[in-house]
Amino acid sequence: MIKLYEKANLKGHALINYKKELSKKGLTQEQKDILIGTLLGDASMQAMKENQNSNIKFEQSISKKSYINHLYEMSYGRLGIPPLIRNIKGGNAKDRQSVRSGAYRHTSFTFCERQSHNIDDKGKQYKVVPKLIHR
């Protein structure tokens, strides 16, 4: 993958400090609005196991690179994963590229994930309109 920004993916103490800072500052109202708006669209959140914190992923075709860059810039300091270009091969489509960004797993995102996703009888996660969206 090709990084579009200089900020490297966080590891070790840098990741721990990022999560502490996120816990202290929390998300601004504008960042919460962006999160809910993108979750109603094509952003996704997930926790690998029921008791884990959630992460966020924004991914679009390469033609929408400026949109992903904008989301990253609006949330800079909260998203730990800078926009990356991903080459996609195979499947039922021709080879293509996408650009994605996101945030590491954190308690700040878990509430949103639980409000905006349900799990069906087979254990597959799907999106729902949050009951608290009016707030």
N, CA and C atoms as an extended XYZ file, in Angstrom:
405
Properties=species:S:1:pos:R:3:atomname:S:1:resname:S:1:resid:I:1 pbc="F F F"
N         0.830       -1.175        0.000 N   MET     1
C         0.000        0.000        0.000 CA  MET     1
C         0.875        1.239        0.000 C   MET     1
N         0.339        2.289       -0.552 N   ILE     2
C         1.077        3.544       -0.666 CA  ILE     2
C         0.473        4.565        0.290 C   ILE     2
N         1.286        5.136        1.191 N   LYS     3
C         0.823        6.163        2.109 CA  LYS     3
C         0.663        7.481        1.362 C   LYS     3
N        -0.410        8.202        1.667 N   LEU     4
C        -0.631        9.505        1.067 CA  LEU     4
C        -0.179       10.632        1.993 C   LEU     4
N         0.055       10.321        3.257 N   TYR     5
C         0.490       11.295        4.247 CA  TYR     5
C         1.758       10.789        4.901 C   TYR     5
N         2.516       11.703        5.475 N   GLU     6
C         3.778       11.332        6.113 CA  GLU     6
C         3.575       10.577        7.422 C   GLU     6
N         2.492       10.893        8.168 N   LYS     7
C         2.280       10.270        9.467 CA  LYS     7
C         2.215        8.752        9.303 C   LYS     7
N         3.102        8.060        9.985 N   ALA     8
C         3.168        6.599        9.861 CA  ALA     8
C         2.111        5.941       10.742 C   ALA     8
N         1.793        4.705       10.437 N   ASN     9
C         0.916        3.945       11.315 CA  ASN     9
C         1.575        3.835       12.684 C   ASN     9
N         0.784        3.921       13.710 N   LEU    10
C         1.302        3.940       15.069 CA  LEU    10
C         1.536        2.532       15.588 C   LEU    10
N         2.591        2.394       16.383 N   LYS    11
C         2.920        1.106       16.994 CA  LYS    11
C         3.488        1.359       18.384 C   LYS    11
N         3.426        0.360       19.251 N   GLY    12
C         4.057        0.422       20.560 CA  GLY    12
C         3.601        1.600       21.399 C   GLY    12
N         4.576        2.337       21.939 N   HIS    13
C         4.273        3.468       22.824 CA  HIS    13
C         3.501        4.565       22.102 C   HIS    13
N         3.776        4.774       20.830 N   ALA    14
C         3.060        5.801       20.067 CA  ALA    14
C         1.569        5.475       19.993 C   ALA    14
N         1.217        4.197       19.815 N   LEU    15
C        -0.177        3.782       19.772 CA  LEU    15
C        -0.822        3.939       21.149 C   LEU    15
N        -0.118        3.566       22.193 N   ILE    16
C        -0.635        3.728       23.558 CA  ILE    16
C        -0.898        5.200       23.855 C   ILE    16
N         0.038        6.073       23.493 N   ASN    17
C        -0.132        7.509       23.719 CA  ASN    17
C        -1.289        8.078       22.906 C   ASN    17
N        -1.446        7.614       21.660 N   TYR    18
C        -2.570        8.036       20.812 CA  TYR    18
C        -3.889        7.708       21.500 C   TYR    18
N        -4.022        6.494       22.022 N   LYS    19
C        -5.264        6.071       22.662 CA  LYS    19
C        -5.514        6.838       23.962 C   LYS    19
N        -4.455        7.137       24.718 N   LYS    20
C        -4.612        7.939       25.938 CA  LYS    20
C        -5.093        9.345       25.595 C   LYS    20
N        -4.492        9.926       24.566 N   GLU    21
C        -4.862       11.282       24.137 CA  GLU    21
C        -6.312       11.308       23.653 C   GLU    21
N        -6.715       10.302       22.920 N   LEU    22
C        -8.088       10.213       22.439 CA  LEU    22
C        -9.053       10.103       23.614 C   LEU    22
N        -8.679        9.342       24.640 N   SER    23
C        -9.523        9.205       25.825 CA  SER    23
C        -9.669       10.537       26.559 C   SER    23
N        -8.590       11.301       26.616 N   LYS    24
C        -8.617       12.603       27.304 CA  LYS    24
C        -9.465       13.616       26.556 C   LYS    24
N        -9.209       13.753       25.265 N   LYS    25
C        -9.863       14.793       24.478 CA  LYS    25
C       -11.245       14.394       23.989 C   LYS    25
N       -11.437       13.125       23.686 N   GLY    26
C       -12.696       12.699       23.092 CA  GLY    26
C       -12.844       13.258       21.688 C   GLY    26
N       -14.006       13.093       21.121 N   LEU    27
C       -14.288       13.587       19.775 CA  LEU    27
C       -15.027       14.916       19.867 C   LEU    27
N       -14.726       15.836       18.957 N   THR    28
C       -15.470       17.089       18.895 CA  THR    28
C       -16.862       16.799       18.333 C   THR    28
N       -17.781       17.739       18.492 N   GLN    29
C       -19.121       17.546       17.943 CA  GLN    29
C       -19.069       17.378       16.429 C   GLN    29
N       -18.209       18.142       15.773 N   GLU    30
C       -18.069       18.025       14.316 CA  GLU    30
C       -17.580       16.628       13.934 C   GLU    30
N       -16.624       16.086       14.680 N   GLN    31
C       -16.117       14.749       14.388 CA  GLN    31
C       -17.183       13.694       14.648 C   GLN    31
N       -17.995       13.868       15.691 N   LYS    32
C       -19.105       12.939       15.941 CA  LYS    32
C       -20.105       12.981       14.793 C   LYS    32
N       -20.395       14.196       14.317 N   ASP    33
C       -21.334       14.346       13.201 CA  ASP    33
C       -20.803       13.662       11.939 C   ASP    33
N       -19.505       13.828       11.678 N   ILE    34
C       -18.883       13.168       10.524 CA  ILE    34
C       -18.973       11.655       10.676 C   ILE    34
N       -18.687       11.170       11.872 N   LEU    35
C       -18.731        9.726       12.124 CA  LEU    35
C       -20.128        9.174       11.871 C   LEU    35
N       -21.151        9.792       12.450 N   ILE    36
C       -22.515        9.302       12.264 CA  ILE    36
C       -22.931        9.415       10.801 C   ILE    36
N       -22.614       10.544       10.161 N   GLY    37
C       -22.972       10.722        8.751 CA  GLY    37
C       -22.331        9.693        7.850 C   GLY    37
N       -21.051        9.410        8.070 N   THR    38
C       -20.379        8.424        7.219 CA  THR    38
C       -20.842        7.004        7.542 C   THR    38
N       -21.222        6.754        8.788 N   LEU    39
C       -21.755        5.428        9.123 CA  LEU    39
C       -23.109        5.192        8.468 C   LEU    39
N       -23.882        6.256        8.294 N   LEU    40
C       -25.150        6.118        7.575 CA  LEU    40
C       -24.899        5.859        6.093 C   LEU    40
N       -23.706        6.224        5.634 N   GLY    41
C       -23.311        5.999        4.245 CA  GLY    41
C       -22.459        4.749        4.141 C   GLY    41
N       -21.192        4.932        3.790 N   ASP    42
C       -20.371        3.769        3.465 CA  ASP    42
C       -19.199        3.508        4.395 C   ASP    42
N       -19.068        4.248        5.482 N   ALA    43
C       -18.033        3.911        6.459 CA  ALA    43
C       -18.453        2.635        7.182 C   ALA    43
N       -17.484        1.960        7.749 N   SER    44
C       -17.830        0.753        8.497 CA  SER    44
C       -17.081        0.720        9.820 C   SER    44
N       -17.652        0.021       10.760 N   MET    45
C       -17.040       -0.174       12.080 CA  MET    45
C       -17.149       -1.652       12.396 C   MET    45
N       -16.199       -2.108       13.190 N   GLN    46
C       -16.290       -3.501       13.605 CA  GLN    46
C       -15.445       -3.749       14.843 C   GLN    46
N       -15.832       -4.770       15.560 N   ALA    47
C       -15.035       -5.317       16.648 CA  ALA    47
C       -14.853       -6.789       16.293 C   ALA    47
N       -13.642       -7.285       16.381 N   MET    48
C       -13.386       -8.669       15.987 CA  MET    48
C       -14.104       -9.660       16.906 C   MET    48
N       -14.215       -9.301       18.170 N   LYS    49
C       -14.925      -10.135       19.139 CA  LYS    49
C       -15.900       -9.236       19.881 C   LYS    49
N       -16.929       -9.819       20.449 N   GLU    50
C       -17.978       -9.051       21.106 CA  GLU    50
C       -17.450       -8.137       22.211 C   GLU    50
N       -16.424       -8.554       22.920 N   ASN    51
C       -15.926       -7.769       24.055 CA  ASN    51
C       -14.793       -6.811       23.671 C   ASN    51
N       -14.463       -6.696       22.388 N   GLN    52
C       -13.395       -5.793       21.955 CA  GLN    52
C       -13.949       -4.427       21.594 C   GLN    52
N       -13.068       -3.431       21.617 N   ASN    53
C       -13.433       -2.104       21.156 CA  ASN    53
C       -13.544       -2.109       19.638 C   ASN    53
N       -14.200       -1.087       19.118 N   SER    54
C       -14.449       -0.987       17.680 CA  SER    54
C       -13.434       -0.102       16.985 C   SER    54
N       -13.290       -0.323       15.691 N   ASN    55
C       -12.476        0.544       14.848 CA  ASN    55
C       -13.357        1.134       13.749 C   ASN    55
N       -12.802        2.059       12.992 N   ILE    56
C       -13.527        2.722       11.906 CA  ILE    56
C       -12.725        2.533       10.624 C   ILE    56
N       -13.430        2.348        9.513 N   LYS    57
C       -12.750        2.278        8.219 CA  LYS    57
C       -13.559        3.070        7.198 C   LYS    57
N       -12.853        3.949        6.491 N   PHE    58
C       -13.404        4.694        5.361 CA  PHE    58
C       -12.676        4.180        4.125 C   PHE    58
N       -13.407        3.719        3.121 N   GLU    59
C       -12.749        3.241        1.894 CA  GLU    59
C       -13.604        3.596        0.694 C   GLU    59
N       -12.946        4.110       -0.338 N   GLN    60
C       -13.607        4.513       -1.573 CA  GLN    60
C       -12.720        4.138       -2.753 C   GLN    60
N       -13.291        4.197       -3.956 N   SER    61
C       -12.469        3.986       -5.150 CA  SER    61
C       -11.457        5.120       -5.240 C   SER    61
N       -10.385        4.894       -5.963 N   ILE    62
C        -9.307        5.870       -6.066 CA  ILE    62
C        -9.811        7.209       -6.616 C   ILE    62
N       -10.879        7.186       -7.394 N   SER    63
C       -11.424        8.437       -7.939 CA  SER    63
C       -11.999        9.343       -6.848 C   SER    63
N       -12.250        8.786       -5.671 N   LYS    64
C       -12.799        9.551       -4.541 CA  LYS    64
C       -11.713        9.867       -3.507 C   LYS    64
N       -10.462        9.886       -3.946 N   LYS    65
C        -9.328       10.130       -3.049 CA  LYS    65
C        -9.485       11.444       -2.276 C   LYS    65
N        -9.960       12.481       -2.921 N   SER    66
C       -10.084       13.777       -2.242 CA  SER    66
C       -11.095       13.713       -1.096 C   SER    66
N       -12.131       12.888       -1.236 N   TYR    67
C       -13.119       12.716       -0.164 CA  TYR    67
C       -12.479       12.063        1.059 C   TYR    67
N       -11.722       10.998        0.862 N   ILE    68
C       -11.049       10.320        1.974 CA  ILE    68
C       -10.013       11.244        2.602 C   ILE    68
N        -9.280       11.986        1.774 N   ASN    69
C        -8.322       12.960        2.310 CA  ASN    69
C        -9.031       14.003        3.164 C   ASN    69
N       -10.199       14.454        2.723 N   HIS    70
C       -10.973       15.444        3.476 CA  HIS    70
C       -11.407       14.878        4.829 C   HIS    70
N       -11.915       13.652        4.837 N   LEU    71
C       -12.315       13.025        6.106 CA  LEU    71
C       -11.129       12.929        7.058 C   LEU    71
N        -9.985       12.561        6.522 N   TYR    72
C        -8.774       12.445        7.340 CA  TYR    72
C        -8.368       13.808        7.896 C   TYR    72
N        -8.381       14.824        7.067 N   GLU    73
C        -7.989       16.166        7.511 CA  GLU    73
C        -8.950       16.713        8.554 C   GLU    73
N       -10.253       16.447        8.403 N   MET    74
C       -11.251       16.907        9.375 CA  MET    74
C       -11.072       16.205       10.716 C   MET    74
N       -10.530       15.023       10.705 N   SER    75
C       -10.384       14.224       11.920 CA  SER    75
C        -8.935       14.066       12.350 C   SER    75
N        -8.023       14.809       11.721 N   TYR    76
C        -6.594       14.640       12.003 CA  TYR    76
C        -6.329       14.702       13.499 C   TYR    76
N        -5.545       13.790       13.992 N   GLY    77
C        -5.278       13.701       15.411 CA  GLY    77
C        -6.186       12.704       16.093 C   GLY    77
N        -7.270       12.320       15.434 N   ARG    78
C        -8.170       11.307       15.989 CA  ARG    78
C        -8.077       10.008       15.201 C   ARG    78
N        -7.783       10.135       13.926 N   LEU    79
C        -7.625        8.937       13.106 CA  LEU    79
C        -6.161        8.562       13.098 C   LEU    79
N        -5.873        7.354       13.445 N   GLY    80
C        -4.485        6.941       13.516 CA  GLY    80
C        -3.947        6.384       12.221 C   GLY    80
N        -4.810        6.110       11.262 N   ILE    81
C        -4.374        5.470       10.022 CA  ILE    81
C        -4.542        6.457        8.871 C   ILE    81
N        -3.440        6.950        8.324 N   PRO    82
C        -3.529        7.920        7.226 CA  PRO    82
C        -4.056        7.251        5.954 C   PRO    82
N        -4.563        8.045        5.017 N   PRO    83
C        -5.046        7.468        3.757 CA  PRO    83
C        -3.957        6.643        3.056 C   PRO    83
N        -4.355        5.474        2.623 N   LEU    84
C        -3.476        4.549        1.912 CA  LEU    84
C        -4.151        4.131        0.620 C   LEU    84
N        -3.357        3.925       -0.417 N   ILE    85
C        -3.880        3.391       -1.675 CA  ILE    85
C        -3.710        1.881       -1.641 C   ILE    85
N        -4.785        1.181       -1.976 N   ARG    86
C        -4.768       -0.284       -1.965 CA  ARG    86
C        -5.045       -0.794       -3.363 C   ARG    86
N        -4.223       -1.723       -3.833 N   ASN    87
C        -4.436       -2.384       -5.120 CA  ASN    87
C        -5.290       -3.625       -4.893 C   ASN    87
N        -6.365       -3.738       -5.631 N   ILE    88
C        -7.302       -4.850       -5.477 CA  ILE    88
C        -7.268       -5.671       -6.750 C   ILE    88
N        -7.032       -6.963       -6.606 N   LYS    89
C        -6.987       -7.873       -7.753 CA  LYS    89
C        -7.973       -9.006       -7.541 C   LYS    89
N        -8.500       -9.481       -8.634 N   GLY    90
C        -9.352      -10.661       -8.574 CA  GLY    90
C       -10.800      -10.339       -8.269 C   GLY    90
N       -11.523      -11.371       -7.873 N   GLY    91
C       -12.948      -11.220       -7.646 CA  GLY    91
C       -13.675      -11.201       -8.975 C   GLY    91
N       -14.872      -10.691       -8.961 N   ASN    92
C       -15.676      -10.635      -10.186 CA  ASN    92
C       -15.528       -9.302      -10.905 C   ASN    92
N       -14.532       -8.524      -10.532 N   ALA    93
C       -14.313       -7.215      -11.158 CA  ALA    93
C       -12.881       -7.128      -11.659 C   ALA    93
N       -12.648       -6.145      -12.519 N   LYS    94
C       -11.287       -5.956      -13.016 CA  LYS    94
C       -10.395       -5.408      -11.899 C   LYS    94
N        -9.085       -5.498      -12.081 N   ASP    95
C        -8.140       -4.956      -11.106 CA  ASP    95
C        -8.429       -3.477      -10.923 C   ASP    95
N        -8.321       -3.009       -9.680 N   ARG    96
C        -8.661       -1.630       -9.385 CA  ARG    96
C        -7.901       -1.147       -8.162 C   ARG    96
N        -8.049        0.139       -7.852 N   GLN    97
C        -7.424        0.712       -6.676 CA  GLN    97
C        -8.484        1.377       -5.814 C   GLN    97
N        -8.230        1.372       -4.512 N   SER    98
C        -9.083        2.106       -3.591 CA  SER    98
C        -8.175        2.924       -2.678 C   SER    98
N        -8.782        3.840       -1.963 N   VAL    99
C        -8.057        4.610       -0.959 CA  VAL    99
C        -8.845        4.471        0.339 C   VAL    99
N        -8.108        4.245        1.429 N   ARG   100
C        -8.802        4.037        2.702 CA  ARG   100
C        -8.049        4.704        3.838 C   ARG   100
N        -8.799        4.956        4.885 N   SER   101
C        -8.268        5.551        6.105 CA  SER   101
C        -9.108        4.997        7.243 C   SER   101
N        -8.695        5.249        8.452 N   GLY   102
C        -9.487        4.766        9.567 CA  GLY   102
C        -8.842        5.061       10.897 C   GLY   102
N        -9.398        4.467       11.918 N   ALA   103
C        -8.908        4.670       13.279 CA  ALA   103
C        -8.693        3.323       13.956 C   ALA   103
N        -7.749        3.295       14.843 N   TYR   104
C        -7.484        2.093       15.628 CA  TYR   104
C        -8.648        1.831       16.583 C   TYR   104
N        -8.741        0.612       17.046 N   ARG   105
C        -9.792        0.249       18.004 CA  ARG   105
C        -9.680        1.108       19.264 C   ARG   105
N       -10.851        1.589       19.716 N   HIS   106
C       -10.858        2.426       20.907 CA  HIS   106
C       -12.261        2.476       21.497 C   HIS   106
N       -12.341        2.680       22.816 N   THR   107
C       -13.639        2.754       23.495 CA  THR   107
C       -14.487        3.915       22.980 C   THR   107
N       -13.860        4.981       22.491 N   SER   108
C       -14.610        6.133       21.977 CA  SER   108
C       -15.510        5.745       20.805 C   SER   108
N       -15.155        4.697       20.077 N   PHE   109
C       -15.921        4.309       18.895 CA  PHE   109
C       -16.896        3.169       19.168 C   PHE   109
N       -16.722        2.467       20.273 N   THR   110
C       -17.522        1.280       20.550 CA  THR   110
C       -19.000        1.608       20.701 C   THR   110
N       -19.324        2.702       21.399 N   PHE   111
C       -20.726        3.081       21.572 CA  PHE   111
C       -21.394        3.313       20.220 C   PHE   111
N       -20.730        4.056       19.335 N   CYS   112
C       -21.292        4.314       18.000 CA  CYS   112
C       -21.506        3.015       17.233 C   CYS   112
N       -20.545        2.127       17.327 N   GLU   113
C       -20.662        0.848       16.616 CA  GLU   113
C       -21.847        0.055       17.134 C   GLU   113
N       -22.045        0.040       18.419 N   ARG   114
C       -23.160       -0.730       18.996 CA  ARG   114
C       -24.509       -0.108       18.673 C   ARG   114
N       -24.533        1.214       18.482 N   GLN   115
C       -25.783        1.892       18.138 CA  GLN   115
C       -26.123        1.765       16.650 C   GLN   115
N       -25.117        1.596       15.810 N   SER   116
C       -25.343        1.639       14.363 CA  SER   116
C       -25.239        0.279       13.674 C   SER   116
N       -25.026       -0.793       14.431 N   HIS   117
C       -24.894       -2.127       13.839 CA  HIS   117
C       -25.645       -3.159       14.676 C   HIS   117
N       -26.219       -4.131       14.018 N   ASN   118
C       -26.838       -5.290       14.661 CA  ASN   118
C       -26.186       -6.542       14.107 C   ASN   118
N       -26.471       -7.663       14.736 N   ILE   119
C       -25.951       -8.952       14.285 CA  ILE   119
C       -27.137       -9.873       14.027 C   ILE   119
N       -27.141      -10.513       12.837 N   ASP   120
C       -28.243      -11.409       12.505 CA  ASP   120
C       -28.056      -12.784       13.163 C   ASP   120
N       -28.989      -13.691       12.892 N   ASP   121
C       -28.967      -15.028       13.505 CA  ASP   121
C       -27.726      -15.831       13.144 C   ASP   121
N       -27.106      -15.518       12.010 N   LYS   122
C       -25.918      -16.246       11.563 CA  LYS   122
C       -24.622      -15.586       12.043 C   LYS   122
N       -24.733      -14.505       12.829 N   GLY   123
C       -23.558      -13.832       13.359 CA  GLY   123
C       -22.985      -12.775       12.437 C   GLY   123
N       -23.696      -12.470       11.344 N   LYS   124
C       -23.218      -11.451       10.396 CA  LYS   124
C       -23.708      -10.075       10.845 C   LYS   124
N       -22.792       -9.109       10.803 N   GLN   125
C       -23.092       -7.756       11.227 CA  GLN   125
C       -23.728       -6.962       10.082 C   GLN   125
N       -24.713       -6.128       10.395 N   TYR   126
C       -25.328       -5.259        9.396 CA  TYR   126
C       -25.669       -3.916       10.033 C   TYR   126
N       -25.754       -2.881        9.182 N   LYS   127
C       -26.009       -1.524        9.654 CA  LYS   127
C       -27.491       -1.281        9.916 C   LYS   127
N       -27.750       -0.413       10.892 N   VAL   128
C       -29.101        0.063       11.182 CA  VAL   128
C       -29.023        1.560       11.458 C   VAL   128
N       -30.147        2.253       11.333 N   VAL   129
C       -30.194        3.662       11.717 CA  VAL   129
C       -30.207        3.694       13.245 C   VAL   129
N       -29.291        4.407       13.874 N   PRO   130
C       -29.240        4.436       15.343 CA  PRO   130
C       -30.521        4.978       15.956 C   PRO   130
N       -30.977        4.359       17.037 N   LYS   131
C       -32.187        4.815       17.729 CA  LYS   131
C       -31.999        6.217       18.298 C   LYS   131
N       -30.762        6.587       18.620 N   LEU   132
C       -30.490        7.882       19.234 CA  LEU   132
C       -30.081        8.942       18.214 C   LEU   132
N       -30.385        8.738       16.945 N   ILE   133
C       -29.908        9.653       15.903 CA  ILE   133
C       -30.460       11.070       16.077 C   ILE   133
N       -31.615       11.193       16.661 N   HIS   134
C       -32.208       12.514       16.851 CA  HIS   134
C       -31.400       13.395       17.808 C   HIS   134
N       -30.533       12.788       18.597 N   ARG   135
C       -29.701       13.541       19.538 CA  ARG   135
C       -28.458       14.037       18.852 C   ARG   135
